[in-house]
Amino acid sequence: MAGKAQFRFSFGPWNIHEGGDMFGPPVRDTMAFAEKLKVYRKLGFEGIQFHDDDAVASVDVPHDKMIAEAKEMKRIIDGEGLEPEFVAPRLWENPITIDGAYTSNDEKARAYALERSRKAIDIANVLGTKRIVLWPAREGIYVNESKDHRLATERLVQAIDAMLEYDKDIQILGEMKPNEPMDHAYAATTGHFLALCYRTVDPDRVGVLIESAHAILAGLDPAVEFAFAMYHDKLWSVHLNDQNGLKFDEDRIFGAVNLKRAFDQVLVLYENDFGTAGEYVGLDVKALRTQKQDVAVQHLAHSKQIFLDLLEVVKKMDRKRIEEYRSLRNYEDLEYFVVRAIMGKA
């Protein structure tokens, strides 16, 4: 047993939201960004995640203005005692990227995506993080024949190479998702993106951020995905949450749907010393639409506490008994033992 893991927690300002969805309007008032920042330390979080336009009002302004706004954000988060975990270019909401960003058939869209990615790197440098997260939301297809898939894969690698060459210190983290909003995504899983890592100009600076729900939506187990990436030394962040079946990305609180699946994620992170290199445990969870304004941050507190409670169960597990069950190939008793431990009965 390793057990050197040091867990710090982060979330993004989008995890405190108004409750609107594609079927209905917002149901809560907007919380001012300054108020969101105060929630971080109050709930015991140390890291803050950013999209590029979370850190600045807009990237479509003169570069000096953008950098000045990033410097002001740096001053604000320093004052709150927060560390920036990463910056992610928001490439999926601009009308020009309707058919993709890095993989678009439109040369102008591809140029826009790269330019915005460079701006995200500039913002990250001001804030004090070297990590750039890519969620390739619209890198995919609705109609199979609409794109050259081999060329699209090549363009993804070319875009990553361009970012790595723009800044020799940054790390690129791919956050893969099999669907939504596109019917079929390029590099839909952790394994797909890891394969791309090794085709880039600097594979040592390309890794992954794995989200629980994204793995579940691909029909995969998050803990197994974590372990696979850690074998490659490329699990550089996680987004923990839960998912109620193969539907849209729900961002349920961690462990809400499947507590044993959550336990397994904590177990694999703990036993593989996740966090010892400064990695954060990110919680990408959203309040239920039914929550009232004054309790619309409970999902964050609850997710963190469930993680910590499961961590205590992990630490107390009798490893000798686990090895005995494994050696006897008695997996029925092993599973029963684990379930009872989660229930506080073992």
C-alpha positions in Angstrom: 0.0 0.0 0.0 1.3 3.4 -1.0 -1.0 5.9 0.7 1.1 9.0 0.2 -1.8 10.8 -1.5 -2.3 14.4 -0.5 -5.7 15.6 -1.6 -6.6 19.2 -2.4 -9.9 20.2 -3.9 -10.9 22.6 -6.7 -14.0 23.5 -8.7 -14.9 26.0 -11.4 -17.2 29.0 -11.0 -19.6 27.3 -13.5 -20.4 24.8 -10.7 -22.4 27.5 -8.9 -25.1 28.3 -11.5 -28.7 29.5 -12.0 -30.3 26.1 -12.8 -31.4 26.8 -16.3 -31.3 24.0 -18.9 -32.2 23.4 -22.5 -35.8 22.7 -21.4 -36.3 25.5 -19.0 -35.1 29.0 -17.9 -32.9 29.8 -14.9 -34.5 29.3 -11.5 -32.0 31.0 -9.2 -30.4 34.4 -9.2 -26.9 34.8 -10.5 -24.3 34.8 -7.8 -21.6 37.5 -8.3 -18.2 36.2 -9.1 -16.7 37.8 -6.0 -19.3 35.9 -3.9 -18.4 32.7 -5.6 -14.7 33.2 -4.7 -15.6 33.5 -1.0 -17.4 30.2 -1.1 -14.2 28.4 -2.1 -12.3 29.0 1.2 -15.5 28.7 3.3 -16.0 25.2 2.0 -12.4 24.2 2.2 -11.4 24.4 -1.4 -7.9 25.6 -2.4 -8.0 25.6 -6.2 -10.0 27.4 -8.8 -10.6 26.2 -12.4 -11.0 28.8 -15.2 -12.3 29.0 -18.7 -10.5 31.7 -20.5 -13.5 34.0 -20.3 -14.0 33.3 -16.6 -10.7 34.9 -15.9 -11.3 37.9 -18.2 -14.5 39.5 -19.5 -13.7 38.6 -23.1 -10.8 37.4 -25.2 -12.1 39.3 -28.2 -10.5 42.6 -27.1 -7.0 44.1 -27.6 -4.3 41.9 -26.1 -3.1 44.5 -23.6 -6.7 44.9 -22.2 -7.0 41.1 -21.9 -3.7 40.8 -20.0 -4.6 43.7 -17.7 -7.9 42.0 -16.8 -6.0 38.7 -16.2 -3.6 40.5 -13.8 -6.5 41.9 -11.9 -8.0 38.4 -11.6 -4.6 37.2 -10.3 -4.7 39.9 -7.7 -8.2 38.9 -6.6 -7.6 35.2 -6.3 -4.3 35.8 -4.5 -6.2 37.9 -2.0 -8.7 35.0 -1.5 -5.8 32.5 -1.0 -6.8 30.5 -4.1 -4.5 28.8 -6.6 -5.4 28.6 -10.3 -5.5 24.9 -11.3 -6.0 25.4 -15.1 -7.3 27.5 -17.9 -9.5 26.0 -20.6 -10.2 27.8 -23.9 -14.0 28.0 -24.4 -14.1 27.0 -28.1 -17.6 25.6 -28.4 -19.9 28.6 -28.0 -18.7 30.9 -30.8 -20.9 30.7 -33.9 -17.7 30.2 -36.0 -17.0 26.9 -34.4 -20.5 25.4 -35.0 -18.8 22.6 -37.1 -15.9 22.1 -34.8 -12.8 24.2 -33.7 -9.5 22.4 -34.3 -11.2 19.9 -36.6 -13.6 22.2 -38.5 -13.7 22.0 -42.3 -13.5 25.8 -42.2 -9.9 27.1 -42.2 -11.1 30.3 -40.5 -12.6 28.4 -37.7 -9.4 26.4 -37.2 -7.4 29.6 -37.2 -9.8 31.1 -34.6 -9.5 28.1 -32.4 -5.7 28.2 -32.4 -5.6 32.0 -31.7 -8.0 31.6 -28.8 -5.9 28.8 -27.4 -2.8 30.9 -27.5 -4.7 33.6 -25.6 -5.8 31.1 -23.0 -2.1 30.2 -22.6 -1.2 33.9 -22.1 -4.0 34.2 -19.5 -2.7 31.0 -17.7 0.8 32.5 -17.5 -0.5 35.6 -15.9 -2.6 33.7 -13.4 0.2 31.4 -12.5 -0.7 28.0 -13.9 0.9 26.0 -16.7 -2.0 23.7 -17.2 -4.3 24.1 -20.2 -7.4 21.8 -20.4 -9.0 21.0 -23.7 -12.6 19.8 -23.7 -13.1 19.1 -27.5 -16.8 19.7 -27.3 -17.5 20.1 -31.0 -14.6 18.1 -32.3 -16.8 15.4 -33.9 -19.6 14.7 -36.3 -23.4 14.5 -36.6 -23.1 13.0 -40.1 -20.4 10.5 -40.7 -19.6 11.6 -44.2 -19.3 15.2 -43.2 -15.6 15.1 -42.4 -12.4 13.3 -43.3 -11.8 11.5 -40.0 -8.2 10.7 -40.5 -7.5 14.3 -41.3 -9.5 15.5 -38.3 -7.3 13.3 -36.1 -4.2 14.8 -37.7 -5.6 18.3 -37.1 -6.1 17.6 -33.4 -2.5 16.6 -33.1 -1.4 19.6 -35.1 -3.3 22.0 -32.8 -1.8 20.4 -29.7 1.7 20.7 -31.3 1.0 24.4 -32.1 0.2 25.1 -28.4 3.2 23.2 -27.1 5.5 25.1 -29.5 3.9 28.4 -28.5 4.9 27.9 -24.9 7.6 25.5 -23.9 6.4 25.1 -20.3 2.7 24.4 -20.6 1.0 21.1 -20.1 -2.0 20.1 -22.2 -4.7 18.0 -20.5 -7.4 16.4 -22.7 -10.8 16.0 -21.0 -12.5 13.5 -23.2 -16.2 12.8 -23.6 -17.9 10.4 -26.0 -20.9 12.5 -26.9 -22.8 15.7 -26.1 -23.1 18.1 -27.8 -21.8 16.1 -30.9 -23.3 12.8 -31.7 -19.9 11.2 -32.1 -16.7 12.8 -30.7 -13.2 12.5 -32.0 -10.8 11.0 -29.4 -13.9 10.1 -27.4 -12.2 8.4 -24.4 -9.0 8.6 -22.3 -7.4 5.8 -24.3 -8.0 7.7 -27.6 -6.4 10.9 -26.3 -3.5 9.0 -24.7 -2.8 7.5 -28.1 -2.7 11.1 -29.5 -0.3 12.2 -26.8 2.4 10.0 -28.1 2.1 11.5 -31.6 2.7 15.1 -30.4 6.0 17.0 -30.5 6.4 16.7 -26.7 4.5 13.7 -25.3 5.8 14.4 -21.8 3.7 17.6 -21.7 0.4 16.0 -22.8 -1.8 14.2 -20.4 -5.4 13.8 -19.3 -8.1 15.1 -17.0 -10.7 12.3 -16.5 -14.3 13.1 -15.5 -16.3 10.3 -13.8 -19.4 11.0 -15.8 -17.6 11.1 -19.1 -16.2 7.7 -18.5 -19.6 6.3 -17.4 -21.2 7.8 -20.6 -18.6 5.8 -22.6 -19.7 2.7 -20.8 -16.4 2.6 -18.9 -15.5 2.5 -15.2 -13.9 5.7 -13.9 -11.5 3.9 -11.5 -10.2 1.7 -14.2 -9.7 4.7 -16.4 -7.8 6.5 -13.6 -5.5 3.6 -13.2 -4.9 3.3 -16.9 -3.8 6.9 -17.1 -1.7 6.7 -14.0 0.2 3.7 -15.5 1.2 6.2 -18.2 2.0 8.9 -15.6 -0.6 11.1 -17.3 -3.5 11.5 -14.9 -3.0 15.2 -14.0 -6.4 16.0 -12.8 -9.8 14.5 -12.2 -13.4 15.8 -12.2 -15.4 13.7 -9.8 -19.2 13.5 -10.0 -21.8 10.9 -10.7 -24.1 9.9 -13.4 -27.6 8.4 -13.4 -27.5 6.2 -16.5 -26.5 6.8 -20.1 -28.2 10.1 -20.7 -26.9 13.7 -20.8 -24.0 14.7 -18.6 -25.7 15.2 -15.2 -22.8 16.3 -12.9 -24.6 14.7 -9.9 -22.8 14.9 -6.6 -20.0 12.5 -6.1 -21.3 9.1 -4.9 -25.0 10.0 -5.2 -25.9 7.3 -7.7 -23.3 4.6 -7.1 -21.5 4.7 -3.8 -19.3 1.7 -4.5 -18.2 3.1 -7.8 -17.3 6.3 -5.9 -15.4 4.2 -3.3 -13.4 2.5 -6.1 -12.4 5.9 -7.5 -11.1 7.1 -4.1 -9.3 3.7 -3.6 -7.4 3.9 -6.8 -6.4 7.6 -6.3 -5.2 6.9 -2.8 -3.3 3.7 -3.5 -1.5 5.3 -6.5 -0.5 8.4 -4.6 -2.6 10.9 -6.6 -1.9 14.4 -5.5 1.7 14.0 -4.5 2.8 16.0 -7.6 0.4 18.8 -6.8 -2.6 17.4 -8.7 -6.1 18.6 -7.6 -9.2 16.6 -7.0 -11.7 18.6 -9.0 -15.4 18.4 -8.3 -17.4 19.1 -11.4 -20.9 18.9 -9.8 -24.0 21.0 -10.2 -26.9 21.8 -7.9 -30.2 20.1 -8.7 -32.6 22.4 -10.5 -34.9 22.2 -7.5 -32.5 23.7 -5.0 -33.4 27.1 -3.6 -30.9 30.0 -3.7 -29.7 29.8 -0.1 -28.7 26.1 -0.4 -27.3 26.1 -3.9 -23.7 25.3 -2.9 -24.5 22.3 -0.8 -23.6 20.0 -3.7 -20.0 21.1 -3.4 -19.7 20.6 0.3 -21.5 17.3 0.1 -19.3 16.0 -2.7 -16.1 16.9 -0.8 -17.3 15.3 2.4 -18.4 12.1 0.7 -14.9 11.9 -0.8 -13.3 12.4 2.6 -15.7 9.9 4.3 -14.9 7.3 1.7 -11.2 8.1 2.1 -11.5 7.0 5.8 -13.0 3.8 4.7 -10.2 3.2 2.2 -7.6 3.8 4.8 -9.1 1.4 7.3 -9.6 -1.4 4.8 -7.8 -4.7 5.8 -5.5 -5.2 2.9 -4.6 -8.7 4.1 -8.2 -9.8 3.8 -8.4 -8.3 0.3 -5.3 -10.2 -0.8 -6.7 -13.4 0.7 -9.9 -13.1 -1.3 -7.9 -12.4 -4.4 -5.6 -15.4 -3.9 -8.6 -17.6 -3.3 -10.4 -16.1 -6.3 -13.3 -15.6 -4.0 -14.6 -12.4 -5.5 -18.1 -12.8 -4.1 -16.8 -12.5 -0.5 -14.5 -9.7 -1.6 -17.3 -7.7 -2.9 -19.4 -8.4 0.1 -16.5 -7.3 2.4 -16.1 -4.1 0.5 -19.9 -3.3 0.5 -20.0 -3.9 4.3 -17.0 -1.7 4.8 -18.7 1.1 3.0 -21.8 0.5 5.2 -19.6 0.7 8.3 -20.1 -3.0 9.1 -16.6 -4.4 8.4 
